[in-house]
Amino acid sequence: MPFIFLNGSAMQGGPLHDQLRGAPLVRRARTAAKYQFFSVANRFPAMHPAPHNGHRVHGEVYDIPLETLHNHLLPAEPEELELGTIELADGTACLATLLRQEHLDSASLIDISPIGDWPAYLATL
């Protein structure tokens, strides 16, 4: 089963967490300092590889069956996101959802990279 890094609504306590269908939490983790982290109109977070001066993003790593990923989690994700791979702080690769390139210029993006944590950002609103 693939590991997936989650940093938003599918994390524990989030509205999409049920889409994991009981997939086990492997650990809490941070990404390598290689990403921009955005709030998309305060609806959901989105990561994108940073061209320079990247940040770490906090999240959770799950061991998710491919069928669950394909049939439940990915269909529930916003259309602005796509499946990709990222690097965690310990150097391991992991699946994650990333902001699609064509949405990088969207006026709805708020750069929350210095916070690097979706629940912490939501607490500031």
All heavy atoms as an XYZ file, in Angstrom:
969
protein
N       0.848     -1.177      0.000
C       0.000      0.000      0.000
C       0.891      1.237      0.000
O       1.902      1.278      0.688
C      -0.900      0.004      1.228
C      -1.962     -1.082      1.202
S      -3.184     -0.918      2.500
C      -2.330     -1.734      3.844
N       0.503      2.274     -0.756
C       1.313      3.485     -0.795
C       1.095      4.346      0.449
O       0.004      4.368      1.016
C       0.811      4.196     -2.050
C      -0.589      3.707     -2.226
C      -0.608      2.302     -1.685
N       2.140      5.048      0.842
C       2.009      6.039      1.903
C       1.602      7.359      1.252
O       2.087      7.703      0.174
C       3.315      6.234      2.654
C       3.661      5.120      3.609
C       4.900      5.105      4.225
C       2.785      4.100      3.916
C       5.247      4.112      5.118
C       3.116      3.088      4.792
C       4.353      3.097      5.398
N       0.698      8.092      1.923
C       0.288      9.401      1.428
C       0.392     10.412      2.559
O      -0.001     10.138      3.699
C      -1.120      9.380      0.803
C      -1.434     10.731      0.131
C      -2.179      8.985      1.810
C      -2.593     10.704     -0.830
N       0.954     11.565      2.238
C       1.081     12.686      3.163
C      -0.153     13.560      3.002
O      -0.469     13.996      1.891
C       2.351     13.483      2.831
C       2.538     14.717      3.665
C       3.103     14.637      4.924
C       2.171     15.957      3.173
C       3.299     15.777      5.686
C       2.360     17.111      3.928
C       2.929     17.018      5.194
N      -0.853     13.799      4.098
C      -2.053     14.633      4.084
C      -1.802     15.871      4.922
O      -1.224     15.779      6.010
C      -3.252     13.858      4.631
C      -3.576     12.553      3.900
C      -4.680     11.800      4.611
C      -3.957     12.840      2.456
N      -2.262     17.023      4.445
C      -2.009     18.260      5.177
C      -3.242     19.136      5.321
O      -3.133     20.305      5.645
C      -0.890     19.059      4.487
C      -1.223     19.391      3.053
O      -2.377     19.591      2.710
N      -0.216     19.443      2.208
N      -4.422     18.579      5.101
C      -5.629     19.402      5.154
C      -6.833     18.664      5.683
O      -6.792     18.030      6.731
N      -7.912     18.700      4.930
C      -9.226     18.218      5.382
C      -9.313     16.722      5.616
O     -10.233     16.259      6.279
C     -10.298     18.626      4.369
O     -10.364     20.030      4.287
N      -8.379     15.934      5.098
C      -8.420     14.481      5.320
C      -7.623     14.072      6.565
O      -7.649     12.903      6.939
C      -7.904     13.732      4.101
N      -6.973     15.031      7.220
C      -6.250     14.691      8.454
C      -7.256     14.365      9.566
O      -8.449     14.642      9.434
C      -5.351     15.867      8.887
C      -4.211     16.111      7.934
S      -2.928     17.263      8.500
C      -3.731     18.422      9.542
N      -6.764     13.802     10.647
C      -7.622     13.457     11.780
C      -8.456     14.670     12.180
O      -7.942     15.776     12.305
C      -6.782     13.002     12.967
C      -6.177     11.649     12.769
C      -5.346     11.195     13.960
O      -4.841     11.983     14.741
N      -5.193      9.888     14.078
N      -9.757     14.446     12.347
C     -10.669     15.510     12.746
C     -11.197     16.344     11.592
O     -12.082     17.166     11.790
N     -10.682     16.140     10.382
C     -11.111     16.924      9.230
C     -12.337     16.332      8.564
O     -12.650     15.145      8.720
N     -13.049     17.136      7.772
C     -14.287     16.676      7.148
C     -14.104     15.572      6.099
O     -15.068     14.874      5.785
C     -14.870     17.941      6.514
C     -13.726     18.886      6.393
C     -12.774     18.545      7.494
N     -12.896     15.395      5.558
C     -12.669     14.328      4.578
C     -11.993     13.101      5.185
O     -11.700     12.141      4.465
C     -11.816     14.831      3.401
C     -12.435     15.901      2.521
C     -11.479     16.269      1.388
C     -13.768     15.438      1.961
N     -11.754     13.108      6.487
C     -11.025     11.998      7.111
C     -11.733     10.649      6.896
O     -11.072      9.620      6.727
C     -10.810     12.253      8.602
C      -9.928     11.247      9.249
N      -8.564     11.191      9.011
C     -10.202     10.241     10.099
C      -8.042     10.197      9.697
N      -9.015      9.602     10.369
N     -13.044     10.655      6.855
C     -13.793      9.402      6.638
C     -13.490      8.777      5.280
O     -13.684      7.574      5.091
C     -15.295      9.634      6.766
C     -15.731      9.881      8.197
O     -14.945      9.599      9.124
O     -16.860     10.360      8.391
N     -13.023      9.571      4.324
C     -12.686      9.036      3.001
C     -11.492      8.087      3.052
O     -11.252      7.344      2.104
C     -12.397     10.172      2.012
C     -13.564     11.104      1.785
C     -14.808     10.385      1.295
O     -14.734      9.447      0.513
N     -15.959     10.817      1.767
N     -10.755      8.084      4.159
C      -9.614      7.179      4.313
C     -10.062      5.761      4.633
O      -9.264      4.827      4.575
C      -8.656      7.683      5.394
C      -8.071      9.070      5.165
C      -7.121      9.428      6.291
C      -7.372      9.159      3.822
N     -11.335      5.597      5.001
C     -11.920      4.278      5.256
C     -11.097      3.459      6.253
O     -10.849      2.279      6.074
C     -12.087      3.483      3.965
C     -12.960      4.138      2.920
C     -14.404      4.171      3.426
N     -15.364      4.385      2.373
C     -15.919      5.572      2.113
N     -15.584      6.634      2.781
N     -16.834      5.675      1.167
N     -10.611      4.132      7.306
C      -9.885      3.429      8.364
C      -8.417      3.180      8.083
O      -7.755      2.468      8.846
N      -7.865      3.736      7.029
C      -6.428      3.569      6.749
C      -5.634      4.046      7.959
O      -5.951      5.086      8.541
C      -6.024      4.357      5.500
N      -4.609      3.304      8.354
C      -3.893      3.657      9.579
C      -2.953      4.849      9.416
O      -2.281      5.005      8.388
C      -3.098      2.391      9.898
C      -2.934      1.695      8.592
C      -4.157      2.040      7.781
N      -2.926      5.668     10.452
C      -1.952      6.746     10.554
C      -0.598      6.110     10.838
O      -0.459      5.332     11.779
C      -2.336      7.700     11.689
C      -1.330      8.794     12.041
C      -1.194      9.798     10.901
C      -1.763      9.504     13.323
N       0.385      6.413     10.007
C       1.735      5.892     10.199
C       2.503      6.790     11.153
O       3.157      6.329     12.086
C       2.470      5.771      8.840
C       3.919      5.351      9.026
C       1.736      4.798      7.930
N       2.408      8.104     10.905
C       3.100      9.067     11.767
C       2.726     10.483     11.360
O       2.216     10.716     10.266
C       4.608      8.903     11.663
C       5.166      9.144     10.272
C       6.654      8.853     10.225
N       7.132      8.760      8.875
C       8.086      9.531      8.365
N       8.670     10.442      9.110
N       8.480      9.376      7.116
N       2.981     11.396     12.254
C       2.921     12.807     11.912
C       4.286     13.156     11.335
O       5.294     12.595     11.760
C       2.595     13.639     13.141
C       1.142     13.429     13.552
C       0.766     14.183     14.807
N      -0.647     14.009     15.089
C      -1.198     12.906     15.566
N      -0.448     11.857     15.822
N      -2.493     12.823     15.781
N       4.309     14.059     10.372
C       5.570     14.337      9.679
C       5.575     15.764      9.155
O       4.546     16.448      9.153
C       5.761     13.352      8.521
N       6.749     16.158      8.698
C       6.913     17.426      7.992
C       7.592     17.119      6.659
O       8.343     16.156      6.547
C       7.783     18.406      8.777
C       7.139     18.824     10.069
C       7.900     19.892     10.809
N       9.331     19.681     10.805
C      10.215     20.621     11.099
N       9.817     21.829     11.424
N      11.500     20.366     11.072
N       7.329     17.965      5.702
C       8.001     17.824      4.414
C       9.416     18.383      4.518
O       9.741     19.096      5.473
C       7.262     18.602      3.308
O       7.367     20.011      3.585
C       5.814     18.171      3.186
N      10.208     18.091      3.517
C      11.483     18.799      3.361
C      11.149     20.271      3.112
O      10.027     20.619      2.714
C      12.262     18.205      2.190
N      12.095     21.154      3.324
C      11.877     22.597      3.134
C      11.970     22.946      1.658
O      12.869     23.661      1.217
C      12.884     23.386      3.952
N      10.998     22.428      0.882
C      11.016     22.575     -0.575
C       9.682     23.019     -1.156
O       9.479     22.933     -2.359
C      11.386     21.238     -1.223
C      12.772     20.740     -0.894
C      13.046     19.440     -1.621
C      14.484     19.018     -1.406
N      14.817     17.829     -2.201
N       8.752     23.510     -0.315
C       7.391     23.725     -0.801
C       6.851     25.097     -0.445
O       7.221     25.689      0.560
C       6.466     22.629     -0.242
C       6.959     21.276     -0.655
C       7.797     20.537      0.167
C       6.678     20.779     -1.930
C       8.315     19.323     -0.242
C       7.197     19.568     -2.341
C       8.014     18.842     -1.500
O       8.537     17.653     -1.930
N       5.945     25.566     -1.307
C       5.095     26.698     -0.990
C       3.801     26.086     -0.468
O       3.374     25.026     -0.930
C       4.806     27.526     -2.234
C       6.003     28.265     -2.770
C       5.639     28.973     -4.066
O       5.529     28.327     -5.103
N       5.450     30.277     -3.998
N       3.166     26.770      0.468
C       1.936     26.263      1.062
C       0.910     27.385      1.003
O       1.169     28.503      1.455
C       2.205     25.824      2.497
C       1.144     24.969      3.116
C       0.587     23.892      2.437
C       0.709     25.217      4.404
C      -0.380     23.084      3.020
C      -0.255     24.412      5.001
C      -0.793     23.342      4.313
N      -0.241     27.071      0.412
C      -1.267     28.073      0.186
C      -2.586     27.689      0.844
O      -2.910     26.509      0.962
C      -1.544     28.217     -1.314
C      -0.355     28.612     -2.131
C       0.346     27.661     -2.863
C       0.058     29.936     -2.179
C       1.441     28.018     -3.633
C       1.155     30.293     -2.946
C       1.851     29.343     -3.670
N      -3.352     28.703      1.190
C      -4.769     28.538      1.462
C      -5.471     28.924      0.167
O      -5.170     29.967     -0.411
C      -5.212     29.471      2.596
O      -6.618     29.488      2.671
N      -6.365     28.082     -0.289
C      -7.136     28.387     -1.496
C      -8.481     28.938     -1.024
O      -9.364     28.183     -0.613
C      -7.310     27.145     -2.403
C      -8.077     27.523     -3.664
C      -5.946     26.548     -2.750
N      -8.558     30.260     -1.000
C      -9.777     30.980     -0.585
C     -10.267     30.526      0.787
O     -11.468     30.505      1.045
C     -10.877     30.842     -1.635
N      -9.349     30.126      1.650
C      -9.674     29.637      2.998
C     -10.591     28.420      2.986
O     -11.242     28.118      3.975
C     -10.257     30.752      3.877
C      -9.231     31.806      4.189
O      -8.029     31.534      4.231
N      -9.675     33.027      4.411
N     -10.615     27.688      1.854
C     -11.429     26.476      1.742
C     -10.614     25.214      1.977
O     -11.111     24.248      2.551
C     -12.103     26.388      0.372
C     -13.119     27.474      0.097
C     -13.814     27.309     -1.253
N     -12.860     27.342     -2.355
C     -12.705     26.361     -3.251
N     -13.441     25.277     -3.207
N     -11.820     26.475     -4.224
N      -9.366     25.186      1.477
C      -8.502     24.019      1.632
C      -7.057     24.455      1.391
O      -6.813     25.490      0.763
C      -8.907     22.890      0.667
C      -8.848     23.271     -0.780
C      -7.683     23.094     -1.525
C      -9.951     23.824     -1.417
C      -7.633     23.451     -2.860
C      -9.907     24.187     -2.756
C      -8.743     23.997     -3.475
N      -6.102     23.661      1.873
C      -4.700     23.995      1.635
C      -4.198     23.354      0.348
O      -4.786     22.398     -0.163
C      -3.999     23.378      2.842
C      -4.812     22.159      3.127
C      -6.251     22.548      2.815
N      -3.093     23.895     -0.153
C      -2.475     23.343     -1.356
C      -0.967     23.578     -1.294
O      -0.520     24.677     -0.991
C      -3.063     23.996     -2.601
N      -0.220     22.524     -1.572
C       1.239     22.604     -1.639
C       1.673     22.644     -3.089
O       1.008     22.094     -3.960
C       1.873     21.338     -1.039
C       2.141     21.383      0.400
S       3.186     20.000      0.985
C       2.697     18.601      0.053
N       2.835     23.271     -3.304
C       3.441     23.272     -4.630
C       4.950     23.362     -4.444
O       5.411     24.073     -3.547
C       2.939     24.465     -5.455
C       3.286     24.356     -6.892
N       4.460     24.833     -7.419
C       2.623     23.793     -7.926
C       4.503     24.584     -8.705
N       3.391     23.943     -9.043
N       5.722     22.644     -5.258
C       7.173     22.762     -5.134
C       7.609     24.223     -5.284
O       7.145     24.926     -6.188
C       7.711     21.910     -6.283
C       6.611     20.928     -6.554
C       5.338     21.681     -6.290
N       8.467     24.669     -4.388
C       8.937     26.053     -4.412
C      10.116     26.191     -5.377
O      11.025     25.356     -5.352
C       9.356     26.492     -3.014
N      10.127     27.232     -6.181
C      11.267     27.437     -7.072
C      12.535     27.799     -6.290
O      13.639     27.530     -6.730
C      10.816     28.585     -7.973
C       9.719     29.268     -7.236
C       9.091     28.238     -6.342
N      12.370     28.403     -5.114
C      13.476     28.749     -4.217
C      12.884     29.098     -2.847
O      11.692     29.363     -2.712
C      14.294     29.903     -4.766
C      13.502     31.157     -5.051
N      12.175     31.184     -5.377
C      13.871     32.460     -5.060
C      11.767     32.417     -5.569
N      12.769     33.211     -5.379
N      13.699     29.085     -1.824
C      13.270     29.434     -0.463
C      12.015     28.676     -0.023
O      11.044     29.270      0.421
C      13.041     30.938     -0.325
C      14.289     31.729     -0.592
O      15.387     31.295     -0.231
N      14.161     32.870     -1.235
N      12.047     27.375     -0.140
C      10.904     26.555      0.245
C      10.730     26.463      1.756
O      11.605     26.847      2.533
N       9.589     25.949      2.144
C       9.223     25.806      3.555
C       8.835     24.357      3.845
O       8.518     23.594      2.944
C       8.033     26.713      3.886
C       8.352     28.160      3.787
N       8.759     28.898      4.861
C       8.348     29.008      2.723
C       8.973     30.144      4.485
N       8.724     30.231      3.180
N       8.809     24.030      5.113
C       8.304     22.736      5.570
C       6.794     22.847      5.790
O       6.300     23.897      6.175
C       8.972     22.330      6.882
C      10.458     22.102      6.742
C      11.037     21.615      8.073
N      12.475     21.600      8.050
C      13.223     20.648      7.512
N      12.646     19.613      6.936
N      14.526     20.716      7.539
N       6.103     21.748      5.560
C       4.656     21.692      5.774
C       4.376     20.543      6.731
O       4.913     19.445      6.570
C       3.902     21.478      4.433
C       2.409     21.313      4.676
C       4.186     22.634      3.477
N       3.564     20.803      7.740
C       3.186     19.785      8.715
C       2.007     18.975      8.190
O       1.125     19.510      7.519
C       2.776     20.442     10.040
C       3.896     21.135     10.726
N       4.670     20.519     11.672
C       4.394     22.379     10.585
C       5.591     21.367     12.080
N       5.445     22.508     11.440
N       1.996     17.672      8.520
C       0.883     16.831      8.109
C       0.949     15.457      8.742
O       1.641     15.248      9.745
N       0.220     14.541      8.149
C       0.121     13.165      8.632
C       0.359     12.212      7.475
O      -0.088     12.467      6.352
C      -1.276     12.907      9.217
C      -1.623     13.805     10.382
C      -3.078     13.714     10.824
O      -3.929     13.173     10.070
O      -3.368     14.199     11.922
N       1.032     11.106      7.755
C       1.308     10.084      6.750
C       0.427      8.872      7.040
O       0.395      8.377      8.170
C       2.801      9.682      6.752
C       3.055      8.549      5.775
C       3.678     10.893      6.430
N      -0.280      8.419      6.013
C      -1.185      7.274      6.132
C      -0.762      6.166      5.189
O      -0.258      6.419      4.097
C      -2.627      7.693      5.805
C      -3.252      8.507      6.897
C      -3.068      9.875      6.957
C      -4.003      7.902      7.897
C      -3.623     10.635      7.978
C      -4.566      8.647      8.919
C      -4.373     10.011      8.957
O      -4.910     10.750      9.978
N      -1.026      4.937      5.608
C      -0.826      3.745      4.790
C      -2.194      3.417      4.195
O      -3.044      2.822      4.856
C      -0.306      2.608      5.665
C       0.112      1.391      4.877
O       0.055      1.425      3.636
O       0.511      0.402      5.510
N      -2.415      3.821      2.962
C      -3.754      3.772      2.385
C      -3.814      2.760      1.233
O      -2.958      2.768      0.353
C      -4.179      5.185      1.921
C      -5.619      5.219      1.453
C      -3.246      5.737      0.874
C      -6.160      6.628      1.294
N      -4.806      1.901      1.229
C      -4.958      0.980      0.097
C      -5.192      1.757     -1.202
O      -5.894      2.774     -1.216
C      -6.190      0.153      0.466
C      -6.338      0.285      1.945
C      -5.821      1.656      2.272
N      -4.606      1.278     -2.275
C      -4.736      1.947     -3.564
C      -6.209      2.099     -3.959
O      -6.616      3.138     -4.489
C      -3.961      1.184     -4.632
C      -3.801      1.868     -5.981
C      -3.167      3.245     -5.838
C      -2.978      1.006     -6.910
N      -7.008      1.091     -3.690
C      -8.438      1.163     -4.010
C      -9.115      2.313     -3.256
O      -9.944      3.036     -3.812
C      -9.128     -0.165     -3.674
C     -10.601     -0.164     -3.990
C     -11.249     -1.504     -3.670
O     -10.674     -2.547     -4.009
O     -12.334     -1.475     -3.075
N      -8.778      2.498     -1.994
C      -9.345      3.590     -1.196
C      -8.886      4.935     -1.745
O      -9.678      5.874     -1.856
C      -8.939      3.435      0.282
O      -9.434      2.185      0.772
C      -9.496      4.562      1.133
N      -7.620      5.035     -2.081
C      -7.089      6.265     -2.665
C      -7.842      6.604     -3.955
O      -8.333      7.722     -4.132
C      -5.594      6.099     -2.950
C      -4.874      7.277     -3.592
C      -4.856      8.473     -2.659
C      -3.463      6.870     -3.974
N      -7.983      5.621     -4.829
C      -8.605      5.815     -6.133
C     -10.111      6.065     -6.060
O     -10.655      6.929     -6.753
C      -8.329      4.594     -7.016
C      -8.904      4.699     -8.381
N     -10.118      4.142     -8.721
C      -8.453      5.310     -9.495
C     -10.385      4.397     -9.979
N      -9.384      5.106    -10.478
N     -10.799      5.291     -5.226
C     -12.263      5.327     -5.211
C     -12.882      6.305     -4.218
O     -14.054      6.651     -4.356
C     -12.825      3.936     -4.934
C     -12.537      2.971     -6.059
O     -12.420      3.355     -7.216
N     -12.390      1.707     -5.715
N     -12.114      6.719     -3.207
C     -12.716      7.543     -2.159
C     -12.000      8.872     -1.930
O     -12.636      9.924     -1.990
C     -12.786      6.744     -0.850
C     -13.600      5.509     -0.982
N     -14.978      5.524     -1.039
C     -13.232      4.218     -1.110
C     -15.427      4.294     -1.195
N     -14.384      3.475     -1.245
N     -10.687      8.818     -1.654
C      -9.990     10.052     -1.302
C      -9.819     10.989     -2.501
O     -10.209     12.155     -2.432
C      -8.629      9.750     -0.668
C      -7.845     10.984     -0.220
C      -8.644     11.803      0.796
C      -6.499     10.590      0.336
N      -9.234     10.506     -3.581
C      -8.985     11.397     -4.717
C     -10.255     12.007     -5.306
O     -10.272     13.201     -5.628
C      -8.160     10.691     -5.796
C      -6.713     10.396     -5.395
C      -5.986      9.690     -6.531
C      -5.977     11.653     -4.971
N     -11.361     11.264     -5.431
C     -12.584     11.902     -5.947
C     -13.133     12.999     -5.027
O     -13.862     13.878     -5.481
C     -13.581     10.739     -6.055
C     -12.736      9.524     -6.193
C     -11.517      9.799     -5.351
N     -12.777     12.960     -3.742
C     -13.259     13.966     -2.801
C     -12.375     15.217     -2.771
O     -12.759     16.228     -2.189
C     -13.337     13.354     -1.391
N     -11.213     15.152     -3.391
C     -10.283     16.289     -3.393
C     -10.742     17.357     -4.390
O     -11.340     17.049     -5.421
C      -8.868     15.826     -3.757
C      -8.210     14.959     -2.707
C      -7.767     15.724     -1.467
O      -7.832     16.971     -1.449
O      -7.364     15.067     -0.502
N     -10.440     18.624     -4.096
C     -10.804     19.707     -5.024
C     -10.100     19.556     -6.371
O      -9.000     19.009     -6.452
C     -10.302     20.968     -4.303
C     -10.187     20.569     -2.864
C      -9.834     19.114     -2.863
N     -10.736     20.061     -7.417
C     -10.192     19.921     -8.779
C      -8.868     20.657     -8.964
O      -8.128     20.372     -9.907
C     -11.206     20.396     -9.811
C     -11.475     21.888     -9.771
C     -12.493     22.317    -10.806
O     -13.472     21.599    -11.025
O     -12.289     23.399    -11.387
N      -8.543     21.585     -8.083
C      -7.282     22.327     -8.195
C      -6.068     21.488     -7.801
O      -4.931     21.889     -8.021
C      -7.309     23.582     -7.299
C      -8.320     24.622     -7.706
C      -9.684     24.458     -7.048
O     -10.006     23.361     -6.526
O     -10.444     25.435     -7.049
N      -6.315     20.306     -7.216
C      -5.229     19.456     -6.732
C      -5.055     18.236     -7.622
O      -6.001     17.764     -8.250
C      -5.519     19.001     -5.295
C      -5.713     20.107     -4.262
C      -6.032     19.511     -2.903
C      -4.504     21.020     -4.192
N      -3.823     17.724     -7.638
C      -3.520     16.497     -8.369
C      -2.548     15.667     -7.544
O      -1.826     16.186     -6.690
C      -2.919     16.806     -9.738
C      -1.583     17.510     -9.674
C      -1.054     17.909    -11.045
O      -1.669     17.523    -12.062
O      -0.034     18.614    -11.091
N      -2.523     14.377     -7.808
C      -1.637     13.469     -7.093
C      -0.214     13.624     -7.611
O       0.016     13.713     -8.815
C      -2.111     12.024     -7.267
C      -1.442     10.975     -6.399
C      -1.700     11.249     -4.920
C      -1.959      9.599     -6.773
N       0.727     13.679     -6.687
C       2.136     13.772     -7.035
C       2.977     13.151     -5.937
O       2.450     12.488     -5.042
N       4.261     13.344     -6.009
C       5.163     12.850     -4.961
C       5.896     14.032     -4.342
O       6.161     15.047     -5.011
C       6.188     11.833     -5.502
O       6.938     12.435     -6.539
C       5.495     10.585     -6.005
N       6.197     13.883     -3.070
C       6.921     14.909     -2.323
C       8.059     14.247     -1.568
O       8.145     13.017     -1.501
C       5.997     15.651     -1.334
C       5.393     14.660     -0.316
C       4.909     16.414     -2.076
C       5.034     15.275      0.991
N       8.878     15.078     -0.956
C       9.947     14.593     -0.099
C       9.651     15.011      1.337
O       9.357     16.177      1.606
C      11.294     15.182     -0.535
C      12.462     14.683      0.283
C      13.784     15.294     -0.156
O      13.897     15.757     -1.303
O      14.708     15.306      0.679
N       9.732     14.045      2.236
C       9.558     14.338      3.651
C      10.879     14.827      4.244
O      11.943     14.704      3.623
C       9.068     13.098      4.396
C       7.688     12.581      3.973
C       7.336     11.319      4.738
C       6.620     13.652      4.160
N      10.827     15.386      5.442
C      12.011     15.950      6.087
C      13.124     14.920      6.262
O      14.300     15.273      6.234
C      11.631     16.558      7.431
N      12.755     13.639      6.414
C      13.774     12.599      6.599
C      14.322     12.080      5.268
O      15.113     11.138      5.235
C      13.241     11.453      7.440
C      12.115     10.668      6.781
O      11.778     10.950      5.606
O      11.557      9.780      7.433
N      13.890     12.671      4.154
C      14.395     12.303      2.836
C      13.590     11.251      2.106
O      13.861     10.971      0.935
N      12.589     10.669      2.745
C      11.787      9.655      2.068
C      10.755     10.303      1.147
O      10.305     11.418      1.379
C      11.061      8.722      3.068
O      10.201      9.512      3.897
C      12.034      7.961      3.932
N      10.405      9.580      0.099
C       9.387     10.045     -0.841
C       8.016      9.575     -0.364
O       7.890      8.547      0.299
C       9.670      9.491     -2.233
N       6.996     10.333     -0.723
C       5.639     10.029     -0.289
C       4.673     10.612     -1.312
O       4.966     11.638     -1.941
C       5.424     10.689      1.075
S       4.095     10.028      2.052
N       3.528      9.972     -1.510
C       2.468     10.564     -2.315
C       1.884     11.761     -1.564
O       1.909     11.807     -0.336
C       1.356      9.557     -2.578
C       1.685      8.356     -3.449
C       0.493      7.410     -3.500
C       2.088      8.792     -4.848
N       1.327     12.696     -2.304
C       0.630     13.845     -1.729
C      -0.199     14.490     -2.824
O       0.035     14.249     -4.017
C       1.612     14.863     -1.168
N      -1.158     15.307     -2.432
C      -1.863     16.094     -3.431
C      -1.166     17.449     -3.514
O      -0.788     18.040     -2.504
C      -3.357     16.276     -3.093
O      -3.493     16.799     -1.782
C      -4.099     14.960     -3.210
N      -0.990     17.912     -4.746
C      -0.277     19.155     -5.023
C      -1.154     20.077     -5.854
O      -2.008     19.620     -6.621
C       1.011     18.858     -5.783
C       2.023     17.965     -5.071
C       3.124     17.534     -6.022
C       2.596     18.673     -3.857
N      -0.912     21.365     -5.715
C      -1.619     22.350     -6.518
C      -1.216     22.187     -7.981
O      -0.029     22.116     -8.307
C      -1.265     23.763     -6.036
C      -1.978     24.912     -6.725
C      -3.475     24.887     -6.424
C      -1.367     26.238     -6.292
N      -2.201     22.116     -8.846
C      -1.920     22.019    -10.282
C      -1.248     23.317    -10.762
O      -1.615     24.414    -10.343
C      -3.208     21.810    -11.081
C      -3.873     20.480    -10.848
C      -5.174     20.381    -11.659
N      -5.935     19.223    -11.280
C      -5.787     18.017    -11.837
N      -4.925     17.846    -12.814
N      -6.529     17.008    -11.426
N      -0.287     23.173    -11.643
C       0.495     24.296    -12.161
C      -0.397     25.420    -12.685
O      -0.135     26.595    -12.458
C       1.423     23.789    -13.278
C       2.328     24.849    -13.858
C       3.451     25.258    -12.944
O       3.944     24.468    -12.161
N       3.851     26.509    -13.036
N      -1.476     25.069    -13.370
C      -2.329     26.093    -13.984
C      -3.086     26.952    -12.972
O      -3.674     27.969    -13.335
C      -3.306     25.474    -15.001
C      -4.261     24.461    -14.426
C      -3.782     23.023    -14.536
O      -2.562     22.784    -14.644
O      -4.646     22.128    -14.507
N      -3.053     26.570    -11.696
C      -3.741     27.352    -10.661
C      -2.790     28.231     -9.858
O      -3.224     28.936     -8.947
C      -4.515     26.418     -9.725
C      -5.654     25.732    -10.400
N      -6.839     26.362    -10.706
C      -5.771     24.471    -10.873
C      -7.646     25.516    -11.316
N      -7.016     24.361    -11.433
N      -1.506     28.228    -10.201
C      -0.519     29.002     -9.441
C      -0.746     30.506     -9.487
O      -0.329     31.214     -8.581
C       0.898     28.697     -9.933
C       1.659     27.655     -9.152
C       3.032     27.432     -9.754
C       1.749     27.973     -7.685
N      -1.395     31.001    -10.513
C      -1.640     32.439    -10.645
C      -3.024     32.852    -10.154
O      -3.438     33.997    -10.354
C      -1.457     32.871    -12.102
C      -0.026     32.723    -12.565
O       0.895     32.896    -11.737
O       0.182     32.417    -13.758
N      -3.723     31.953     -9.492
C      -5.081     32.238     -9.036
C      -5.088     33.332     -7.966
O      -4.278     33.330     -7.040
C      -5.711     30.971     -8.464
O      -6.942     31.275     -7.856
N      -6.017     34.253     -8.085
C      -6.172     35.319     -7.093
C      -6.674     34.787     -5.761
O      -6.601     35.482     -4.744
C      -7.133     36.380     -7.633
N      -7.157     33.550     -5.738
C      -7.692     32.985     -4.490
C      -6.613     32.389     -3.585
O      -6.902     31.949     -2.477
C      -8.743     31.921     -4.804
O      -8.141     30.795     -5.412
N      -5.345     32.386     -4.035
C      -4.267     31.806     -3.235
C      -3.751     32.797     -2.198
O      -3.451     33.944     -2.509
C      -3.098     31.378     -4.122
C      -3.355     30.274     -5.135
C      -2.069     29.966     -5.891
C      -3.896     29.031     -4.466
N      -3.650     32.321     -0.968
C      -3.048     33.074      0.130
C      -1.825     32.285      0.558
O      -1.944     31.110      0.926
C      -4.030     33.210      1.316
C      -5.324     33.885      0.865
C      -3.376     33.968      2.471
C      -6.486     33.679      1.819
N      -0.651     32.896      0.502
C       0.581     32.202      0.860
C       0.657     32.053      2.384
O       0.757     33.036      3.115
C       1.797     32.965      0.339
C       3.087     32.180      0.484
O       3.104     31.137      1.170
O       4.101     32.617     -0.094
N       0.579     30.814      2.850
C       0.686     30.531      4.284
C       1.938     29.704      4.566
O       2.033     29.038      5.597
C      -0.595     29.847      4.823
C      -0.851     28.504      4.142
C      -1.798     30.777      4.676
C      -1.969     27.679      4.786
N       2.912     29.793      3.662
C       4.139     29.008      3.797
C       4.846     29.199      5.133
O       5.303     28.220      5.731
C       5.104     29.335      2.652
O       4.549     28.996      1.412
N       4.968     30.432      5.649
C       5.671     30.589      6.931
C       4.979     29.864      8.093
O       5.638     29.441      9.037
C       5.672     32.096      7.156
C       5.573     32.683      5.784
C       4.674     31.719      5.034
N       3.671     29.697      8.015
C       2.944     28.958      9.059
C       3.140     27.462      8.839
O       3.419     26.725      9.778
C       1.448     29.333      9.071
C       1.284     30.816      9.404
C       0.668     28.455     10.055
C      -0.123     31.343      9.255
N       2.958     26.990      7.603
C       3.216     25.602      7.243
C       2.335     24.563      7.907
O       2.679     23.389      7.943
N       1.197     24.981      8.400
C       0.323     24.070      9.151
C      -1.126     24.545      8.950
O      -1.477     25.647      9.392
C       0.728     24.110     10.624
C      -0.047     23.144     11.488
O      -1.292     23.223     11.520
O       0.588     22.311     12.146
N      -1.940     23.723      8.293
C      -3.321     24.105      7.990
C      -4.155     24.380      9.240
O      -4.789     25.430      9.334
C      -3.952     23.065      7.086
C      -5.367     23.354      6.681
C      -6.476     22.626      6.993
C      -5.835     24.448      5.876
N      -7.596     23.192      6.431
C      -7.238     24.310      5.745
C      -5.217     25.528      5.269
C      -8.018     25.213      5.033
C      -5.999     26.439      4.545
C      -7.380     26.263      4.436
N      -4.196     23.465     10.225
C      -4.987     23.771     11.420
C      -4.509     25.031     12.152
O      -5.313     25.809     12.648
C      -4.823     22.531     12.301
C      -4.513     21.431     11.336
C      -3.696     22.098     10.262
N      -3.204     25.262     12.196
C      -2.677     26.464     12.841
C      -3.107     27.715     12.078
O      -3.448     28.739     12.678
C      -1.158     26.402     12.941
N      -3.106     27.629     10.739
C      -3.576     28.762      9.943
C      -5.051     29.024     10.204
O      -5.456     30.179     10.417
C      -3.339     28.510      8.448
C      -4.021     29.563      7.593
C      -3.519     30.858      7.533
C      -5.179     29.257      6.885
C      -4.173     31.831      6.773
C      -5.823     30.220      6.125
C      -5.315     31.508      6.080
O      -5.970     32.464      5.338
N      -5.871     27.986     10.186
C      -7.305     28.166     10.423
C      -7.559     28.800     11.780
O      -8.507     29.590     11.927
C      -8.032     26.827     10.316
C      -8.122     26.213      8.921
C      -8.826     24.866      8.986
C      -8.817     27.150      7.947
N      -6.745     28.516     12.761
C      -6.903     29.085     14.099
C      -6.656     30.591     14.103
O      -7.103     31.288     15.032
C      -5.970     28.390     15.082
N      -5.982     31.126     13.063
C      -5.721     32.560     13.007
C      -6.888     33.336     12.385
O      -6.890     34.563     12.439
C      -4.438     32.886     12.189
O      -4.672     32.596     10.810
C      -3.251     32.109     12.713
N      -7.829     32.636     11.783
C      -8.933     33.314     11.090
C      -9.995     33.814     12.056
O     -10.223     33.263     13.094
C      -9.571     32.375     10.058
C      -8.642     31.897      8.955
C      -9.401     30.972      8.031
C      -8.056     33.061      8.188
